[in-house]
Amino acid sequence: MAHEAFRTFAAEPQSPGRARSWVRAESAAWCDDEERERLVLVVSELVSNALVHGSGRIDLRLDCAPGCIRVEVADSGTASIEAPGPTRPTGDRELSVSGRGLHVVGALSERWGVSRAPGSGNAVWAEVRTARQPGRT
């Protein structure tokens, strides 16, 4: 049986930290410590991107199934989201402190993508592999 959890966060600077804390607590029975920290980092990047590039509230959904936790972060923004370019930034971007979030998501997840429905904003999702079965410790 799959397990789900959902929470909405305000579009404010404290939301990535609140999302990390919530995910740590919600996923405690779903994965081991190493998997949970990968999951938390993916969530942190996606919530931070929604805060910076999106608009409106930030909806965070976790779906846990055997071998995988799917994260989905949605906002009501209209910004276009594309897969990142080269893994290693070049030129001026090499010294930039931002712009690597989706590279991190790609490196820590099995796969990720973007869904967009007319009038409803963006939803970026990622799937993080786990060894533990839902509901078993």
Backbone bond lengths (Angstrom), bond angles and torsions (degrees), N, CA, C in turn:
res aa  C-N    CA-C-N  psi(-1)  N-CA   C-N-CA  omega(-1)  CA-C   N-CA-C  phi
1 M - - - 1.444 - - 1.527 109.39 -
2 A 1.305 117.25 134.24 1.462 122.13 178.86 1.527 109.78 -80.67
3 H 1.313 114.96 153.69 1.458 121.62 176.80 1.516 108.35 -119.25
4 E 1.336 116.08 144.36 1.454 121.14 -179.96 1.516 109.95 -130.34
5 A 1.336 114.32 153.26 1.457 121.17 173.45 1.526 107.01 -146.03
6 F 1.318 116.31 144.88 1.465 121.25 -176.88 1.524 108.94 -142.17
7 R 1.338 115.17 141.38 1.465 119.89 175.65 1.523 109.03 -153.81
8 T 1.319 115.37 145.95 1.457 121.70 176.65 1.520 108.59 -107.84
9 F 1.337 115.73 137.97 1.452 122.65 178.28 1.526 109.10 -120.32
10 A 1.313 115.75 147.22 1.458 120.61 175.28 1.531 108.88 -72.10
11 A 1.310 116.17 155.28 1.474 120.71 177.14 1.522 108.05 -82.04
12 E 1.331 115.46 79.72 1.462 121.88 -179.37 1.522 109.58 -142.47
13 P 1.319 117.35 157.86 1.476 121.14 -173.42 1.530 114.99 -57.32
14 Q 1.320 118.53 -25.57 1.463 121.22 -178.64 1.530 113.28 -78.43
15 S 1.324 117.48 -10.76 1.468 120.44 -172.99 1.526 114.68 -63.96
16 P 1.332 121.04 -41.41 1.475 117.77 177.21 1.535 112.78 -58.35
17 G 1.323 117.93 -41.65 1.464 121.15 177.87 1.516 112.44 -65.98
18 R 1.321 116.47 -40.83 1.467 120.49 177.36 1.527 110.79 -65.62
19 A 1.327 116.49 -38.69 1.464 120.51 178.46 1.527 110.20 -65.14
20 R 1.331 117.95 -41.58 1.471 120.77 178.06 1.525 110.60 -59.46
21 S 1.326 116.91 -46.87 1.470 120.42 -179.78 1.520 111.53 -62.47
22 W 1.321 116.51 -43.46 1.460 121.20 -179.96 1.530 110.81 -62.73
23 V 1.333 117.36 -44.69 1.469 121.09 -179.22 1.519 111.05 -64.92
24 R 1.328 117.94 -40.45 1.474 119.94 177.47 1.524 110.42 -57.76
25 A 1.327 116.65 -45.09 1.463 120.68 -178.55 1.528 111.36 -69.77
26 E 1.318 118.09 -45.84 1.463 122.20 -176.50 1.524 112.74 -65.72
27 S 1.318 117.07 -35.05 1.464 120.23 -173.04 1.526 113.56 -95.25
28 A 1.317 118.39 6.57 1.464 121.56 -175.24 1.530 112.98 -55.06
29 A 1.320 118.02 -38.28 1.465 121.07 -179.03 1.523 112.54 -90.92
30 W 1.322 117.33 -3.22 1.462 120.92 -173.54 1.521 113.81 -96.88
31 C 1.334 117.61 -22.24 1.460 118.96 -174.42 1.523 110.21 -156.16
32 D 1.329 116.04 166.67 1.459 119.76 178.74 1.529 109.92 -81.25
33 D 1.322 117.16 177.01 1.468 121.47 -174.68 1.523 112.97 -60.28
34 E 1.329 117.63 -43.41 1.462 120.98 -179.15 1.528 111.28 -65.39
35 E 1.321 116.31 -44.25 1.468 120.35 177.82 1.525 110.88 -63.60
36 R 1.323 116.23 -40.47 1.465 120.71 -179.91 1.526 110.80 -63.10
37 E 1.317 118.01 -40.63 1.467 119.49 179.78 1.525 111.57 -68.01
38 R 1.340 117.77 -34.97 1.473 120.09 172.83 1.517 110.21 -62.99
39 L 1.327 115.75 -44.80 1.462 121.35 178.71 1.526 110.89 -60.41
40 V 1.311 116.70 -45.21 1.464 121.48 -179.62 1.532 111.11 -62.03
41 L 1.314 117.11 -41.34 1.463 120.23 179.02 1.528 111.32 -65.98
42 V 1.325 117.65 -41.52 1.465 121.03 176.81 1.526 109.89 -60.70
43 V 1.329 116.82 -47.22 1.467 121.10 179.36 1.521 110.57 -60.76
44 S 1.316 117.18 -43.58 1.459 121.31 -179.90 1.523 111.33 -58.73
45 E 1.327 116.70 -44.66 1.468 120.86 179.09 1.522 111.44 -64.81
46 L 1.324 117.07 -44.54 1.463 119.84 -177.95 1.524 112.23 -68.40
47 V 1.319 117.49 -40.76 1.469 120.20 177.84 1.524 110.27 -67.62
48 S 1.320 117.65 -40.17 1.469 120.88 177.02 1.526 110.71 -61.50
49 N 1.340 117.42 -42.76 1.467 120.30 177.81 1.520 111.33 -62.96
50 A 1.332 117.23 -41.43 1.466 120.48 178.53 1.524 110.44 -63.06
51 L 1.313 116.80 -38.31 1.458 121.51 179.43 1.528 111.48 -66.50
52 V 1.317 116.73 -44.08 1.467 121.62 -176.37 1.529 112.22 -77.95
53 H 1.319 117.23 -42.82 1.466 120.84 -170.76 1.524 114.27 -104.95
54 G 1.332 117.52 -14.03 1.458 120.72 -176.85 1.514 111.84 -101.30
55 S 1.309 114.67 -161.97 1.457 120.36 175.47 1.520 108.67 -153.06
56 G 1.314 115.21 160.02 1.464 119.95 179.72 1.504 112.21 75.56
57 R 1.314 114.30 -169.16 1.468 119.95 -177.89 1.529 110.55 -65.55
58 I 1.338 114.69 163.22 1.459 121.88 179.64 1.523 107.42 -117.60
59 D 1.314 115.98 117.66 1.463 121.74 179.10 1.520 108.99 -99.64
60 L 1.324 116.13 129.64 1.458 122.33 -178.66 1.522 108.87 -121.00
61 R 1.316 115.83 125.19 1.462 121.67 179.53 1.523 109.23 -124.65
62 L 1.334 115.15 136.38 1.457 122.45 173.26 1.515 108.07 -117.88
63 D 1.310 117.19 128.60 1.465 122.70 174.80 1.513 107.39 -123.03
64 C 1.320 116.39 117.69 1.456 121.53 -178.40 1.521 109.55 -106.51
65 A 1.303 115.50 123.22 1.464 123.09 176.29 1.526 107.13 -128.58
66 P 1.312 118.04 168.49 1.469 118.83 179.46 1.530 112.13 -54.52
67 G 1.337 115.46 120.72 1.458 121.37 175.75 1.514 116.81 83.84
68 C 1.334 117.97 0.58 1.461 118.28 -173.81 1.526 111.62 -160.11
69 I 1.322 115.98 141.42 1.462 121.59 168.20 1.518 106.69 -116.81
70 R 1.319 115.37 124.21 1.468 121.24 177.75 1.515 107.95 -99.12
71 V 1.324 115.41 127.71 1.455 124.00 177.92 1.516 107.19 -107.17
72 E 1.322 116.52 136.77 1.458 119.71 173.84 1.518 107.87 -134.98
73 V 1.334 116.31 128.22 1.456 122.38 177.88 1.519 107.20 -120.55
74 A 1.320 116.41 122.13 1.460 121.38 -176.82 1.521 110.35 -122.24
75 D 1.333 114.88 147.36 1.464 121.63 173.19 1.524 107.14 -141.45
76 S 1.311 116.71 176.54 1.463 119.62 -178.66 1.523 112.11 -101.09
77 G 1.320 116.68 19.04 1.463 121.15 -179.69 1.514 112.80 -71.12
78 T 1.310 114.71 161.29 1.466 120.31 179.66 1.523 112.13 -112.40
79 A 1.319 117.26 6.05 1.467 120.90 180.00 1.523 110.11 -64.68
80 S 1.307 115.59 143.37 1.461 121.41 177.12 1.526 108.89 -79.88
81 I 1.322 116.26 135.86 1.464 121.58 178.59 1.516 107.62 -115.92
82 E 1.319 115.58 127.90 1.457 120.93 179.94 1.521 109.14 -127.15
83 A 1.307 114.69 158.28 1.466 119.69 175.82 1.517 108.65 -61.09
84 P 1.338 117.50 142.06 1.457 119.98 -179.27 1.519 112.30 -66.57
85 G 1.310 115.15 156.00 1.462 122.07 178.50 1.513 111.53 -78.63
86 P 1.341 117.24 -142.14 1.469 120.89 -178.13 1.521 112.03 -54.87
87 T 1.316 115.32 144.76 1.461 120.73 -178.92 1.525 112.27 -63.86
88 R 1.303 117.48 -35.40 1.462 120.59 -178.37 1.524 109.46 -102.22
89 P 1.349 116.59 114.24 1.454 118.97 178.10 1.526 110.94 -61.81
90 T 1.308 116.09 149.17 1.463 121.24 179.84 1.516 109.81 -124.06
91 G 1.317 116.30 162.85 1.464 121.97 176.73 1.515 112.24 60.52
92 D 1.333 116.18 -135.73 1.460 121.36 -178.39 1.529 112.49 -62.26
93 R 1.337 117.05 -30.47 1.468 120.06 -179.50 1.519 111.88 -67.91
94 E 1.329 117.74 -21.51 1.458 120.95 -179.18 1.531 111.22 -61.43
95 L 1.321 117.29 -32.88 1.457 121.53 -178.82 1.528 112.70 -95.41
96 S 1.315 117.70 -3.30 1.452 121.85 -178.50 1.528 110.72 -66.75
97 V 1.331 115.74 145.84 1.462 120.32 177.78 1.525 111.34 -92.18
98 S 1.312 118.44 -0.33 1.462 121.28 179.13 1.525 109.53 -132.69
99 G 1.330 115.34 175.86 1.453 120.22 176.83 1.508 115.64 96.66
100 R 1.324 117.56 8.83 1.462 120.16 -178.58 1.523 113.59 -114.15
101 G 1.328 117.45 1.23 1.457 121.81 -173.62 1.511 114.89 -56.74
102 L 1.331 117.68 -47.28 1.460 119.45 -179.15 1.526 112.37 -72.12
103 H 1.329 117.23 -24.23 1.471 119.77 172.25 1.528 109.32 -66.26
104 V 1.325 116.22 -41.77 1.463 121.05 177.94 1.527 109.45 -62.99
105 V 1.331 116.80 -46.37 1.467 121.15 178.76 1.527 109.97 -58.28
106 G 1.311 117.31 -45.54 1.458 121.13 179.76 1.517 113.13 -62.81
107 A 1.327 116.59 -37.12 1.465 120.74 -179.09 1.527 112.34 -72.81
108 L 1.322 117.98 -31.25 1.459 121.76 -174.75 1.524 114.10 -96.20
109 S 1.306 117.88 -9.69 1.457 120.72 -177.70 1.524 110.78 -115.86
110 E 1.314 115.16 160.05 1.462 121.16 177.20 1.521 110.08 -69.63
111 R 1.320 115.05 -40.91 1.455 121.66 176.37 1.519 108.14 -161.52
112 W 1.326 116.04 162.13 1.448 121.06 178.40 1.522 108.15 -152.35
113 G 1.335 115.21 163.99 1.451 118.84 -179.82 1.514 111.18 -167.66
114 V 1.323 114.65 -176.19 1.458 122.18 -177.22 1.522 108.82 -129.92
115 S 1.315 115.90 136.26 1.457 122.15 173.04 1.517 107.23 -118.14
116 R 1.317 115.56 141.21 1.460 119.53 177.82 1.514 108.12 -140.24
117 A 1.314 114.87 125.64 1.457 120.13 176.11 1.527 107.89 -113.60
118 P 1.317 118.03 139.03 1.470 120.42 -179.63 1.528 111.64 -53.15
119 G 1.314 115.34 127.31 1.454 121.31 177.50 1.509 116.05 77.45
120 S 1.341 117.93 1.05 1.462 117.88 -176.98 1.516 114.28 -120.38
121 G 1.301 119.49 3.88 1.453 121.40 176.15 1.512 113.90 85.59
122 N 1.314 114.98 -163.15 1.461 123.07 -176.01 1.520 111.28 -104.29
123 A 1.312 115.52 147.90 1.462 122.07 169.90 1.523 106.58 -132.50
124 V 1.313 116.15 117.39 1.458 121.06 177.06 1.526 106.56 -104.39
125 W 1.317 115.97 131.92 1.453 120.84 -177.48 1.526 110.23 -125.97
126 A 1.322 114.27 156.29 1.460 121.40 176.07 1.524 108.07 -148.17
127 E 1.320 115.62 149.54 1.454 121.42 177.75 1.523 109.39 -116.27
128 V 1.331 115.21 123.23 1.463 122.22 -178.87 1.529 107.73 -109.35
129 R 1.316 115.34 125.48 1.473 120.99 -178.19 1.527 110.43 -70.87
130 T 1.340 115.35 141.29 1.460 122.25 175.87 1.527 109.40 -135.46
131 A 1.318 116.01 155.24 1.455 120.76 179.06 1.539 111.28 -95.95
132 R 1.318 116.13 -27.50 1.463 121.41 -174.13 1.529 110.38 -81.62
133 Q 1.310 115.97 145.03 1.464 121.97 175.29 1.523 108.41 -82.44
134 P 1.332 119.22 144.06 1.462 121.52 179.39 1.526 111.56 -55.66
135 G 1.334 115.34 138.03 1.453 120.97 176.00 1.517 115.06 79.92
136 R 1.322 117.91 0.51 1.472 120.95 179.20 1.515 108.92 -114.08
137 T 1.305 116.79 135.55 1.461 120.70 179.61 1.503 110.55 -110.47
